[in-house]
Amino acid sequence: MSDAVKHECGIALLRLKKPLDYYKQKYGSAFYGIQKMYLLMEKQHNRGQDGAGFASIKFDVDPGERYISRIRSNDAQPIQDVFAQINQRINSELEAHPDKADDVAWQKATLPYIGELFLGHVRYGTFGKNSIESVHPFLRQNNWMHRNLIVAGNFNMTNVTELFASLVELGQHPKEMADTVTVMEKIGHFLDDEVTDLYQECKNEGLSKREASPVIAERLNINRILKRASRGWDGGYAMAGLFGHGDAFVLRDPAGIRPAFFYEDEEVVVVASERPVIQTVFNVAFDSIQELQPGHALIIKKNGTVTEEEIIVPVQKRACSFERIYFSRGSDAEIYQERKALGKLILPDVLESIGQDTDNTVFSYIPNTAETSFFGMAEAANDFLNQRKNQYILDNRKTLTKEKLEEILAVKIRTEKIAIKDAKLRTFITEDSSRDDLVAHVYDVTYGVIQPTDNLVIIDDSIVRGTTLKNSILRMMDRLRPKKIVVVSSAPQIRYPDCYGIDMAKLEGLVAFRAAVELLKDNNQLDIIEEVYRKCKEQEGKPDVEIVNHVKAIYSSFSDKEISKKIAELLKPEGIQAEVDIIFQTVDNLHLACPKHIGDWYFTGDYPTPGGNRVVNKAFMNFYEGKDARAY
């Protein structure tokens, strides 16, 4: 994605099922869990670069011994910073006690971060300051071991105000109105309730408080806690939690919006946001990794029992298609094929744009994450060329000379690496000052491969705002002096804001929305904007289930191609000589390529939860009223 869009957080949970001595004997280190957590988090670095956090729990420690450790960082390289600090703490202790290098019992009792249960998080902040207080995991502390709660997740709730109010009704006083805080406190409230009920049950059985504590931990009903806590949640989430005594869970939203995968064997239970991460770190087969089902929780008891249990009744699965297009690592076997299919399926529109003149066309991609869809497009272009060659040979087989045949067979699809991103400029250009001039130099281009008679086809994952296209990419491509520049988006037009964790909150930031508004102006249909605003205002205060997405009317008068043409007009910089065409994937083709991930609300406006309709209408009202504010 050439536009910088903050997006998905990533989670990693690891439970060691054997004593630490086992890992020392088999793998040479009692730090096996920490090492694997580093890999799990680093392999998900693509999901979060604003912050990282790590928490661990030691099992069966004596009173007075520290059993929970947590560290967080919002450093420029947060994962590296977290584990550098962990290593420093551990190494300093080992250097002071060299005789303890092989003493696992001493290491567990003395060294921080060594334990049996781990939770990691990589963060992409969708809004707000990138303060250390915003970095997961969050910790809710208590002197009762089983009332300690650690939570981290990849999620966004659309109804934070209502969730906050429900906590107040329960008698709590939350420290801030943020979904992370409200979610953790909601779970914590019902955890406290469950512990209180179990203590009374133990008391009735004649157990002392000390005798009751391990019994409570064993009987703790995580299913019931999560069912009560998640009542009323509206959003997309894959949420992980650890309890101080050693139980753990990962809960997924009922529409399966946010991803979660898990693997279990006799040594470990591991959960991550992406399947290939688990495959790589633990060297296990694709088929051995399971997807956590929507509305279900993976519950890991301290005694080692692992169950997948329904918490919320699942609805139609609407797994986020952006995971497949862009966010997840392309090394997943299914994602790789899906991205290639996206490239193949869009070729007919590309051929139409270039008049089927593949001889005078160079195919390329930008940025690097679009490389896989580029492969698919290039393969489809080769298939088209081969069909054309075969048809010509068949039509002229009686008169075809050997020389002419060799000439025909020698024609190839022309593919080149045209744009090269200057990684040194990447973090620096996030500053607003002089941004446009800096953006124009983010990419270098390859000279000498484009002729003035050539079309240049560049495929991108998606086009969100179009800022980088206008300020940088199109200007850079025009320096090569092609006849025509065709920018291809392997994703459909992004028309609506996301409210489940992707940083696309404002309608006016979406180039497809701006194009539709310009078309309404061009066609003297500004009354539609007034009508949409009126209908949105009329729905304010109504229950979410009654709210309709009225913003769809902004687009309904125009075809996809009309909007694409207007987008090309808006994004074509002044002074460039090449003709510019912009092509978008169709929603139908998206679903053909990614049949298991039909979440498409940012393209279609069909939100998977009722809160989505409220958010999109609020975003439109903010636009109409000139408010620079988020809709959730």
N, C-alpha and C positions, 0 to 999 in steps of 0.2 A: 504494500500500500504506500504510494508515494506521499500521500497526506499523512502527517503524524497524528495518529489517533491513539490515545491511551485506552487500554482495554482490559483484558482478562487477568485477574489474579490467579495464582496457582497454589495448590495445597499439596502437602506430602505428609502422610502419616505412616509410621512404622512401629510395629509391635514385634519385639523379639520373643519367641515362644520357648526358648531354651534358656538355661542359666548362662550368665556371662562367661563362666569357665568353658562352656561348650564352644563359644565363638573364639575364645583364646586358643583352645586346642586345635580347632579346625582351620581357622583363618589367621591365626597368629597374633590376634589383638582383641582385647576386651572393648576396644573402641570401634568395633565393627559397625554398630548402629550409627554412630556419629559419622563415620566415613560414608556409609550408604545414604544418610540424610544429606550430606554435602552434595553427592552426585544427583540425588533426586531433585534437589533444589536448583542446582546449577543447570541441569538438563531442562528445567522449566524457566530459565532466565528470560526467555523470550516473552513470558507471560507477565513479568513484573520487574521493573528497573528502578522504581521509586523507593522501595524499602524491602527489607527481609527480616524475618524473625524465626526463632527456634526455641522450642521448649522441650524439656525432658522430665520424666518421672522415674524415680527409683522405687522398686517394690520392696516391701517387708523391711523397712528400716526401723530402728528403735526410736522412741520418742526423744525429741531434742536434736535428732539428726536431720539435716536438710534433705528433702526428697524431691523438691521441685526447683528446677533451674530454668531461667528464661533470659534470652538476650535478643535485642532488636537493633536494627541499624537503618538509618536513612542516608547513609554515606553514598557517594557517587557510585561505588561498587559494593552494594550492601551485602550480597551473599559472601563475597570475599572477606568483607570486614567482619561479619558475624563469625565466620569460622577461623579467621585469624585471631580474634579475641579468645575464642574457645581453645584453640591450640596453645595460645600463649599461657592461659591459665593452667592448662593441663601440664604443659612442658615445664613451667616454673615449679610446679609441685614435684614432678618426677625428677627434675634436676636437684631439688633439695633432698629428695629421698631416693637415691639411685638403687638402693637395695630393694625397692618396692616395684621394680620394673615388671616383675612377673607375678606380683601378689594381687590377684584379681579382687579378693575380698577387701583388701586395704584400698584399692583403687575405687571400688564402688562406694565404700564408706567415706572416702576423703575427697575424691576428685569431683568437681562439678560437671554437669552435663552427661555423665555416664549413667546409664539406666537401662530400663527395658521398654520404655514407651516414649515415642518422640513425635513431635508435631512441628512442621515447618511451613512457612508461608512466604511467597514472593508477591509483592504488591505493585499494582499500577493504580495510583490514585485517580479516581474519576473526577473528583472535585475537592476543593478545600486545600488547605496548606499541607505541604509534605512534612508534617511535624512527626516527631518520634511517637507522639501519643496516638497517631493514626495508624501506626504499623502493627500488624498482627504478629503473634497471637496476643489476645487479651486475657488477662488473668483476674479472676475473682477469688480472693483469698478468705480463708476461714481456719480457725484452730481445729475444727473437725475435719479429719483427712478427707472424707468423702464429700464434704461441701466445697472443697476447692474445685474450681472449674477453669479450664483453659479453652478458649474458643478461637478458631481462625477459619476463614472461609473465602470463597469466591462468590460474592453475592451482592445484590442490591435490592432493597425493598422499596416498593412504590408508595407504601402507606405508613411512612415513619411517624407522621403526626398522630395517626390513630393508635399505633403501637405504643408511642410515648404516653398517650392519654390512658391507655389500658394499664400501664405500669403505675401511673398516678392513682388510678382507681384501686389498684391492689395495695395502695398505701406506701409505695416506694417514692423515692426522690432521686430520679436519675440525674447524673451530673451533666449530661448534654443530650440534645435531640439528634442522635445519629443512629443509623440502623444497626451498626455494630454494637453499640452500647445497649440499645433497647433489646436486641435479640439475645445478647448474653444475659442481661438481667431477667428477661422472661424465662429463659432456661433455668437460671439460678433460682428464681422464685419457686418454680415447681420442683426443683431439686431439693430446696429447703423443706417444702411441703412433704415430699416423699420421705425424706430423712426423719422428719418429725413423726409421721405416721408409723414408720418402721420402728422408731425408738419406743413409741407407746406400745407397739406390738411386742417388742422384746421385754419391756418392763412388765407387761401382763404375764409374760412367760417366766418372770422371776429373775431375769438377767440383770446384772449390774451395768452401769454405764460403760465400764471398760470392757465387759464381756459382750455388750451390745454392739460395740463399734465394728468388729469384723463380721458380725451377723448382718448388720445393716448393709455393709459393703457387698456381701454375697447376695442379699435379697433385692438390692436396688433395682427397680424396674425402669430401665432407661426408655423402653418403648412408651410407657405411660407418661414419663416426664416429657418426652418429645411431642407426643400427641397433644398434651395439654398446652405446652409452650408454643407450638406452631399454629394453634388455632388463630385464624385471622391474618396469618402472614400472606402478603401478596408480593411476589417477586420471583426472581430466579436465583437459586442458591445451591451450592455444594458446600456444606458446612461441617467442619470437624470439631470435635470436642474431646477433651480428656478430663477425667475426674481424678482427684488427688490420690485415691486408693488404688487406681490402675485400670478402671473401666474406660472404654473409649467408644466413640461413635462417629460415623459420617452420614449426614442426612442430605438427600437430594430433593429438589422441588418437584411437585407432582406433574409438571409438564416436561420435566427433564431438560430445562433450558440450559442449565450449567452442567458441564461434564464431570464425571467421576468414574474411575476404573479401579479394580482391586485384584489382588492376587494373594493366594494363601498356599503355604506348604507346611511341612513339619517344623520349619525353622522360623518363618516370618509370616506376618500379615502386613501387606503394604497397600496403601491407597494413594493415588495421584490424579491430577487433573487430565493427564494424557497417557494413553496406553503405551506408546513407544518408549516413554521414560522408564516405565517398569520393565519392559522388555530388555532395554539396554542395561539398566543398572543391575538387574538380577539374572540376566542372560536366560530368559524363559521364552517359551513359544507364544506366538500371537494368540493361539486358541486357549491357552491356560489362563489368560487374563479376562476377567468378567467386567461387564459394565454394570455399575450400580443402577438398579431400576428406579424410574421416577417415583417419587412419593415414598421411597423406601429408605431405611437406615441400615448401614452395616454396623452391627453392635458387637463389640469385642469385650467380653467380660474378662476380669482380672484372672479368672481361673483358666483362660485360654479358649473358652467357648466362643465361636464366631457364628453369627446368624445374620441373615438379610431379612428384615421384617418391614411390613407395610406400616407406615406412620400416618400418611395422608392418602386418601383414595386417589389413585392416578387419574389424570385426565388425558386427552389426546396428547401424545408426545409431540412436543414442538422444540426439539433440540436445536440450538443455535446454529444456523448454517454458516455464520461467519467463522465459527470454529474450523469448518472444513475449508472455506475459501482462503482464510488468512491466519487466524490466531494460533492454531495448533501447529506443532512441528510437522513438516511435510514428510517425515520419515515413517509415519504410520502407513501401513500397507494400503488400507482403504482410502485414506485421505490422498495419498499419492495418485491413485487411479482416478479419484473424483476430480482432482485438480486438472489432470490431463483431459478428462472428459469435458470439463468446462472450456478448455481451449479448443477442443475439437468441435464442440457444438456451436461455437460462435463463428467458425470459419465461413459459412455461407454468407453471413452479413458482411464479412470482410471482403469476400470475393465480389460481392455486389458493389461495395464502395470503390474497389480498384478496377472495376470493369473486367474482372477475371484475368487481368494482366499480371500473372505471376512472374513472367520473364523480367519485367521491369519493376519488381517489388523486392524490398529487403525486409525481412521479418526479424523482430528483436523483442526485448522485454525490459521493463523497469518497474519496480526495483527487483532485487535478487529473489524475493519471495514469490515473484510471478514466474520464475523460471519453469516450474513444473507445468503450469497451464500453457506456457510458451511451447514446451515440448509437444503437448497435445495439439496445439494449433499447427505447429510445423509438420507433425505427422499427418494431420488431415490435409494440409496443403500438398504434401508429397503424394498422398493418395489421389487428390484431385489432378495433379500434374500427370501421374502415371495413367490415370483413366483417359486423360486427354491425349497422351502419347499413343496409348493402345488404340484409341478410336481413330486417330490420324493414320496409324499404320494399317489398320483394317480397311479404311476408306481408300488408301493409296497403294495397297499391296501389289497391284499389277505393274505399277510404274515406278515403285520406290527403288532407288539405287542404294548400293551398300554405303556410299559416302553420306547420302541423305539420312539413312537409317542411323548411322553412327552419330551424326549431328543431332538428331532428335533425341537419341538415348543419352547424350552427354548433357542435356539441359537439366539443371538441378534447381531446387528451391534455394534461394539465397537467404541464409541466416547469418547474422553477425551480432557481436557484443557491442552495442552502440553506446550505451550509457554506463558510466562507471561512477559509483557514489564515492565521494571523498569522505571517508570515515572520520578524518580529523576534524571536520567541520560540524559533525553531527550534534554533539552536545552544546557546542558554543552557540549555535543559531537559535536555541530556544529562547534567548533573550530577545525582547521586542525591539530594542533600539537598533536601527539600521537593518532590520530583518530582511526587507525585500532585496537589498543589495547582496546580502550574504546568501540568501536562498538561491539567488541566480547562479551561484558558484558551487552549489552542493554537488552537482554532477559534472563530470568531464565527459566529452564525447570522442568517439573514434573517427578520425578524419581519413578521407581517401577511399572509402568503400561505397559512398553514395554518389550517383550521377544525377545531373539536373533533370534527366528523364525518369528518374525513379520515384516510386511511392515508398514511403517508410511507414511500416506498420509496427506499432509499439503496444504490447499488451501489459496491462497493470492488473493487480488483484481487484481493485475497486477504486472508485472515485467518490470521495466524500464531499469535501469543500471545493476541490479544484484549485486551491491556492498555489500549490507547488507546480501544478501543470502550467498555470498562467505565468507565474513569476519566474519559473526556472526551466522546466522540461521543454515546453514548446519553443522557447527562445533558443535553447541549446540545440534542439533538433533542427531548427531553421538555419543554424550556422552551417549545416551540412548541405544546404541548398537543394533539398528534395523538391520534386514537383508537388507532392501531396503528403501530408502527415496524417495518418489514421491512428488515433488512440483508441485502444480496445480495452474495455473493462470486463474482466471475467465474471464480475458480479453485476446484478441488475442495478438500476438507478436507486440510490438511497434517498428515500422520500420522507421518511418519518424518523423522529428521534428514538433512541433506545433508552430504556429505563431499567435494564436488568444487569448493568455493569459495564457497558461499553460507553466511552465518553463521546456520545453524540446526543447532546441534551437540547440543543437549540435549533429550531427549524431554519432560521435565517442563515445558519452556518452551512446548510446543505445546498449544494449548487442546483440540485434537481428542483428543490422548492423555489429557489430564486428564479429559475428558468420558467417554472409554471406561473409565478406571479407576473413575470415580464410578458408572458403570452396572454395572460388575462388583460393586462394593460394594452397590449397591441390590438386585441380584439374587442376593446371597449366592454369588458366583462368584469370591471372592478366591483360591480354590485355583488358578485359571488363572494368576494372577500368580506364585504359587509354582512352578508347573509350567514356566512360561516361563523363570524365573530358573534353575531346575535344568538345563534343556536348554541354556541359554546357557553356563552354567558348564562343562557337559560338553564343549562344543566349544572351550573355550579351549586355545590351543596347536596346534590342528589347522591344516593348510594351508588357505588362504583358499578354494580351489576346493571344499573339502569342507563348508564352513560354510553353514548354512541360516538364513534370517531367521525366527527363532521369534517375533519380536515381533508378527507378523501375527495370532497367536492372541488377542492382547488385543482386537482389533476384530471377530473372526470371529463372535461371538455376536449382533451387533447390526447393524441396517440403517443405511444412511447417514442416513435421516431420524431414527432414534432418537438417533443421535449428534448430529445438528444440533439436535434439541430440547434435549438435555442441555447443549450448548454455549450455547444461548440462556438456559437457567436459570443457568448459571455466570456469564455475562457481564451479566445484567440487574442493574443497580445497585439497592440498596435504596432505596425511597422514590419511584421514578419511577412515574408513573400509567399510561403507555401500555403496552399489550400489546406484547411483543417477539417477533419471529420472525426466525430466521437461516436463510438458504437458501444452499446451496453448489452450484456447478457439478458435474455428474457427470463422471467420467473419460471415459466414452464421448463425451460432447459436447465435451470438451476435444480429443479426437483428431479429431472431426469438424471443429472450428474450426481446428486446427493440425496438419494431416495430415503435414507434413514434420518435425515436432518432437515425437517420441513419448516423449522422456525424461520419465518420470513417477514416479520412484522415491520422491519426497517425498510423493506421494499414495498410491501402491500398495505400496511396499516392494520393488518389483522393480528392484534395483540393476543398473546396466549393467556393473559390474566386480565380481569376487569380493570385493575389499576392502570393498565397501559392506555386505555381510552381516555381516562381522566388526565393522564400525563400529556398525551399528544394535544388534547384540547387546551390544556393550560399553556403548553408551549406556544400554541397559536395565539392565544390571548396575550401572552407576553410579547410576541412579535408585533401584534396589532397595536398594542399600547406603548410600544417602544421601550419595554423593560428589558434590561440586560440581566436576566435572572434565569435560574434553572427552574424547570417545571416539577422537580421532585427533590 
